[in-house]
Amino acid sequence: MKKILTRDLILYFNALYPYKNKNIKMLKDKKANTVTIGIGGNIGDVMKRFKLLFKMLSSDARFCIKKTSPILKNPPFGYLDQDDFLNAIVVLKTDLSPIACLNAFQRYEYRFKRTRSFQDAPRTLDIDIIFYNSLSLNTKRLILPHKGYKKRQSVLIPLDFVL
């Protein structure tokens, strides 16, 4: 199903986006931390990549998917001479620390051939940690909550579906 919000913003719904784990009560006891990530991409078959990422995260014992948002198609920001992006939010439970999560997500990006040629460049897969519990953190490698998330429709619209 597709729902048009504006001429430039479209929400897509499928079997995995949005998703809500039916065993939610058991999740609270198994993993200590809640991590909210934003996923995005605009190179190649991003929908297929999101489905594969869901399956990979589901089979990764370090994470338990709590819920996901629908997928938002939206125009790029920053560097504008590129294709539209697909973005979604995934809420996970984990026992990993924030930096261990960052390392794991960067390995997933690498597996999906993410390159970092310049800021706001086109990408196969981008994974950003938006929230880690209610932690505030400001280090060279990681800022929590994610810097600028409040200004990005690509985060705020999908986030409304999981909060």
FIVEX-348014 format. One line per 4 residues: number of its first residue (from 1); their letters; for each residue x negated, y, z negated of N, C-alpha, C, O. Coordinates in steps of 0.1 Angstrom, whole numbers, always signed. Layout:
NUM	a	X:Y:Z:X:Y:Z:X:Y:Z:X:Y:Z | ... .
***
This chain:
1	mkki	-8:-12:+0:+0:+0:+0:-9:+12:+0:-20:+13:-6 | -4:+23:+7:-12:+35:+8:-2:+46:+3:+10:+47:+7 | -8:+56:-5:+0:+67:-10:-8:+80:-7:-19:+81:-12 | -2:+88:+1:-9:+101:+5:-6:+112:-6:+6:+115:-8 .
5	ltrd	-16:+117:-12:-15:+128:-21:-15:+141:-15:-6:+150:-17 | -24:+143:-6:-25:+155:+3:-31:+150:+16:-34:+138:+18 | -33:+159:+25:-38:+156:+38:-52:+150:+37:-56:+141:+45 | -60:+154:+26:-73:+149:+25:-75:+138:+14:-86:+132:+13 .
9	lily	-65:+135:+6:-66:+126:-5:-55:+115:-3:-43:+117:-2 | -60:+102:-3:-52:+91:-1:-55:+80:-11:-67:+77:-13 | -45:+75:-18:-47:+64:-27:-44:+51:-21:-34:+49:-14 | -52:+41:-23:-50:+27:-18:-48:+18:-29:-56:+18:-39 .
13	fnal	-39:+9:-28:-35:-1:-38:-37:-15:-32:-32:-18:-21 | -44:-24:-39:-46:-38:-35:-46:-47:-47:-43:-42:-58 | -49:-59:-45:-48:-69:-56:-58:-66:-68:-55:-70:-79 | -69:-60:-65:-80:-57:-75:-80:-43:-80:-86:-40:-90 .
17	ypyk	-75:-34:-72:-75:-19:-75:-61:-14:-73:-57:-12:-61 | -53:-11:-83:-56:-12:-97:-54:-27:-102:-47:-35:-96 | -61:-29:-113:-61:-42:-120:-60:-40:-135:-67:-30:-140 | -53:-48:-142:-53:-47:-157:-55:-61:-162:-47:-70:-159 .
21	nkni	-65:-64:-170:-67:-77:-176:-56:-81:-185:-53:-73:-195 | -50:-92:-183:-39:-97:-191:-43:-102:-205:-35:-103:-214 | -56:-104:-207:-61:-109:-220:-67:-98:-228:-78:-100:-234 | -61:-86:-227:-67:-74:-233:-69:-75:-248:-79:-70:-253 .
25	kmlk	-61:-82:-255:-62:-83:-270:-75:-91:-273:-82:-88:-283 | -78:-102:-265:-90:-110:-268:-102:-101:-264:-113:-103:-271 | -102:-92:-255:-113:-84:-251:-118:-76:-262:-130:-74:-264 | -109:-70:-270:-113:-61:-281:-123:-68:-291:-131:-61:-296 .
29	dkka	-121:-81:-293:-129:-88:-302:-142:-93:-296:-152:-96:-304 | -143:-95:-283:-154:-101:-277:-166:-92:-274:-178:-96:-276 | -164:-80:-270:-174:-71:-266:-172:-58:-273:-161:-53:-275 | -183:-52:-278:-182:-41:-288:-180:-27:-281:-174:-19:-287 .
33	ntvt	-185:-26:-269:-185:-12:-262:-176:-12:-250:-174:-21:-243 | -170:+0:-248:-162:+3:-236:-169:+12:-227:-173:+23:-232 | -172:+8:-215:-179:+16:-205:-170:+19:-193:-164:+10:-188 | -169:+32:-190:-161:+36:-179:-170:+40:-168:-178:+49:-170 .
37	igig	-169:+33:-156:-178:+37:-145:-170:+42:-133:-158:+38:-131 | -176:+51:-126:-171:+55:-113:-178:+48:-102:-191:+47:-103 | -171:+42:-92:-178:+36:-81:-174:+44:-68:-163:+49:-67 | -183:+44:-59:-180:+52:-47:-189:+47:-36:-199:+40:-38 .
41	gnig	-185:+50:-24:-193:+47:-12:-187:+52:+1:-175:+55:+1 | -195:+54:+11:-189:+59:+24:-197:+53:+36:-196:+59:+47 | -205:+43:+34:-212:+36:+45:-207:+22:+47:-207:+15:+37 | -203:+18:+58:-198:+5:+61:-185:+2:+55:-177:+11:+53 .
45	dvmk	-182:-11:+53:-169:-16:+48:-169:-15:+32:-171:-24:+25 | -166:-3:+28:-166:+0:+13:-155:-8:+6:-157:-12:-5 | -143:-9:+12:-133:-17:+6:-137:-31:+3:-135:-37:-8 | -144:-37:+12:-149:-51:+11:-160:-51:+0:-160:-60:-8 .
49	rfkl	-168:-41:+0:-179:-40:-10:-173:-38:-24:-178:-45:-34 | -162:-30:-26:-156:-29:-39:-150:-42:-44:-151:-46:-56 | -144:-50:-35:-139:-63:-39:-150:-73:-43:-149:-80:-53 | -161:-72:-36:-173:-81:-39:-178:-76:-52:-182:-85:-61 .
53	lfkm	-179:-63:-55:-185:-58:-67:-175:-63:-79:-180:-67:-89 | -162:-62:-77:-153:-67:-87:-156:-82:-91:-157:-85:-102 | -158:-90:-80:-160:-104:-82:-174:-106:-89:-175:-115:-98 | -184:-98:-86:-197:-100:-92:-196:-96:-107:-202:-102:-115 .
57	lssd	-189:-84:-110:-188:-80:-124:-180:-90:-132:-183:-92:-143 | -170:-96:-125:-161:-106:-132:-169:-118:-136:-166:-125:-146 | -179:-122:-128:-187:-134:-131:-200:-131:-139:-207:-140:-142 | -202:-118:-142:-214:-114:-150:-210:-114:-165:-202:-107:-169 .
61	arfc	-216:-123:-172:-213:-126:-186:-215:-113:-195:-210:-113:-206 | -223:-104:-190:-226:-92:-198:-214:-82:-198:-213:-73:-206 | -204:-84:-188:-193:-75:-187:-180:-82:-187:-179:-94:-182 | -170:-75:-191:-156:-80:-189:-148:-69:-184:-147:-58:-191 .
65	ikkt	-142:-71:-173:-134:-60:-167:-121:-58:-175:-113:-68:-176 | -118:-46:-180:-106:-43:-187:-95:-39:-178:-84:-43:-178 | -99:-29:-169:-89:-24:-159:-96:-16:-148:-108:-12:-150 | -89:-14:-137:-94:-6:-126:-84:+4:-121:-72:+2:-124 .
69	spil	-88:+14:-114:-78:+23:-108:-76:+19:-94:-82:+10:-88 | -66:+26:-87:-65:+24:-73:-77:+31:-67:-85:+38:-74 | -79:+29:-54:-90:+35:-47:-86:+48:-40:-76:+48:-33 | -94:+58:-42:-91:+71:-37:-100:+74:-25:-112:+73:-26 .
73	knpp	-94:+78:-14:-102:+83:-2:-102:+98:-3:-91:+104:-4 | -114:+104:-3:-115:+118:-4:-127:+123:+3:-136:+116:+7 | -126:+136:+7:-137:+142:+14:-150:+143:+6:-150:+143:-6 | -162:+143:+13:-174:+145:+5:-176:+158:-1:-169:+168:+3 .
77	fgyl	-184:+160:-11:-188:+173:-17:-203:+174:-16:-210:+164:-15 | -208:+186:-18:-222:+188:-17:-226:+188:-3:-224:+198:+4 | -232:+177:+2:-235:+175:+16:-223:+171:+23:-218:+160:+21 | -218:+180:+32:-205:+178:+38:-205:+171:+52:-195:+166:+56 .
81	dqdd	-217:+170:+58:-218:+164:+71:-219:+148:+70:-229:+142:+74 | -208:+142:+65:-208:+128:+63:-194:+123:+63:-184:+131:+61 | -192:+110:+63:-178:+104:+63:-172:+106:+49:-179:+108:+39 | -158:+105:+49:-151:+105:+36:-156:+94:+27:-161:+84:+32 .
85	flna	-154:+96:+14:-157:+86:+4:-145:+78:-1:-134:+83:+0 | -148:+66:-5:-138:+58:-13:-144:+58:-27:-155:+55:-29 | -135:+61:-37:-139:+61:-51:-129:+54:-59:-117:+54:-56 | -133:+48:-70:-124:+41:-80:-131:+42:-94:-143:+45:-95 .
89	ivvl	-123:+39:-104:-128:+38:-118:-126:+23:-122:-117:+17:-119 | -137:+19:-129:-136:+5:-135:-140:+7:-150:-150:+13:-154 | -131:+1:-159:-133:+1:-173:-138:-13:-177:-131:-23:-174 | -149:-13:-184:-155:-26:-187:-158:-27:-202:-159:-17:-209 .
93	ktdl	-158:-39:-208:-163:-41:-221:-176:-48:-220:-179:-56:-211 | -186:-44:-229:-199:-50:-229:-206:-48:-243:-201:-41:-251 | -216:-56:-245:-224:-55:-257:-237:-48:-253:-246:-46:-262 | -239:-44:-241:-252:-38:-236:-252:-23:-242:-242:-17:-244 .
97	spia	-264:-18:-243:-266:-4:-247:-264:+4:-234:-263:-1:-223 | -263:+18:-236:-261:+26:-224:-272:+25:-214:-269:+24:-202 | -285:+24:-218:-296:+23:-209:-296:+9:-202:-299:+8:-190 | -293:-1:-210:-292:-14:-204:-281:-15:-193:-282:-21:-183 .
101	clna	-269:-8:-196:-259:-7:-186:-264:+0:-173:-262:-4:-162 | -270:+11:-175:-276:+19:-164:-285:+10:-156:-284:+10:-143 | -294:+3:-162:-303:-6:-155:-295:-17:-147:-298:-19:-135 | -285:-22:-153:-277:-33:-147:-270:-27:-134:-270:-33:-124 .
105	fqry	-264:-15:-136:-256:-9:-125:-266:-5:-114:-262:-6:-102 | -278:+0:-117:-287:+3:-106:-292:-9:-99:-295:-9:-87 | -293:-21:-106:-296:-33:-99:-285:-37:-89:-287:-42:-78 | -272:-35:-94:-261:-37:-84:-262:-28:-72:-260:-33:-61 .
109	eyrf	-264:-16:-74:-266:-6:-63:-277:-11:-53:-275:-11:-41 | -288:-16:-59:-299:-21:-51:-295:-33:-43:-298:-34:-31 | -287:-42:-49:-282:-54:-42:-273:-50:-30:-272:-58:-20 | -266:-39:-31:-258:-34:-21:-265:-24:-11:-258:-17:-4 .
113	krtr	-278:-24:-12:-287:-17:-3:-285:-1:-5:-286:+6:+5 | -283:+3:-17:-282:+17:-20:-296:+24:-18:-306:+18:-23 | -297:+35:-11:-309:+42:-10:-306:+56:-15:-295:+61:-14 | -316:+63:-20:-315:+76:-25:-324:+86:-17:-334:+90:-21 .
117	sfqd	-319:+90:-5:-327:+98:+4:-326:+113:+0:-337:+120:+1 | -315:+118:-5:-314:+131:-10:-301:+132:-18:-292:+123:-17 | -299:+143:-25:-287:+145:-34:-275:+145:-25:-274:+152:-15 | -264:+138:-30:-251:+137:-23:-252:+131:-9:-243:+134:-1 .
121	aprt	-262:+123:-7:-264:+116:+6:-253:+106:+8:-248:+101:-2 | -251:+101:+20:-242:+90:+23:-248:+78:+15:-260:+77:+13 | -239:+69:+11:-243:+57:+3:-234:+45:+5:-222:+46:+8 | -240:+33:+4:-233:+21:+5:-225:+19:-8:-213:+15:-8 .
125	ldid	-231:+21:-20:-225:+20:-33:-231:+29:-43:-244:+29:-44 | -223:+36:-50:-228:+45:-61:-220:+40:-73:-208:+39:-73 | -228:+38:-84:-221:+35:-97:-226:+45:-107:-238:+46:-110 | -217:+52:-113:-220:+62:-123:-213:+59:-136:-201:+55:-136 .
129	iify	-220:+60:-147:-214:+58:-160:-207:+71:-163:-214:+81:-165 | -194:+71:-165:-187:+83:-168:-186:+84:-183:-189:+95:-189 | -182:+74:-190:-181:+73:-205:-187:+60:-210:-187:+50:-203 | -193:+61:-221:-198:+50:-229:-192:+52:-243:-198:+60:-251 .
133	nsls	-182:+44:-246:-174:+47:-259:-171:+62:-259:-166:+68:-249 | -174:+69:-270:-172:+84:-270:-186:+90:-272:-186:+101:-277 | -196:+83:-268:-210:+88:-270:-213:+100:-262:-210:+101:-250 | -220:+109:-268:-226:+120:-261:-241:+118:-260:-247:+115:-271 .
137	lntk	-247:+119:-249:-261:+116:-247:-267:+125:-236:-261:+127:-226 | -279:+130:-238:-285:+138:-228:-300:+135:-228:-308:+141:-235 | -304:+125:-219:-318:+121:-217:-321:+124:-203:-313:+128:-194 | -334:+122:-199:-339:+124:-186:-332:+114:-176:-329:+118:-165 .
141	rlil	-329:+102:-181:-323:+92:-172:-308:+91:-172:-301:+87:-163 | -302:+96:-183:-287:+94:-185:-281:+105:-193:-286:+108:-204 | -270:+111:-188:-262:+121:-195:-248:+115:-196:-242:+111:-186 | -243:+115:-208:-230:+111:-211:-222:+121:-220:-228:+127:-229 .
145	phkg	-210:+123:-217:-203:+118:-205:-210:+123:-192:-218:+133:-193 | -206:+117:-181:-213:+120:-169:-212:+135:-166:-201:+141:-166 | -223:+142:-162:-223:+156:-160:-214:+159:-148:-215:+153:-137 | -205:+169:-149:-197:+174:-138:-184:+165:-135:-177:+168:-126 .
149	ykkr	-182:+155:-143:-170:+146:-139:-157:+154:-140:-148:+151:-132 | -156:+164:-148:-144:+172:-150:-141:+181:-137:-130:+186:-136 | -151:+182:-129:-149:+191:-117:-147:+182:-104:-145:+188:-93 | -146:+169:-105:-146:+161:-93:-132:+153:-92:-129:+145:-101 .
153	qsvl	-125:+156:-82:-112:+149:-79:-115:+134:-78:-107:+126:-81 | -127:+131:-72:-130:+117:-70:-131:+109:-82:-131:+97:-82 | -133:+116:-94:-133:+109:-107:-119:+111:-114:-113:+102:-119 | -115:+124:-114:-103:+127:-122:-90:+120:-118:-82:+115:-126 .
157	ipld	-88:+119:-105:-75:+113:-100:-75:+98:-103:-65:+94:-109 | -86:+90:-100:-85:+76:-104:-86:+74:-119:-79:+65:-124 | -92:+83:-126:-93:+83:-141:-79:+83:-147:-77:+77:-158 | -70:+91:-141:-57:+92:-147:-49:+79:-147:-40:+77:-155 .
161	fvl	-53:+69:-139:-47:+56:-139:-52:+47:-149:-45:+37:-152 | -64:+50:-155:-69:+40:-165:-70:+46:-179:-72:+38:-189 | -67:+58:-181:-67:+64:-195:-53:+62:-202:-52:+66:-213 .
***
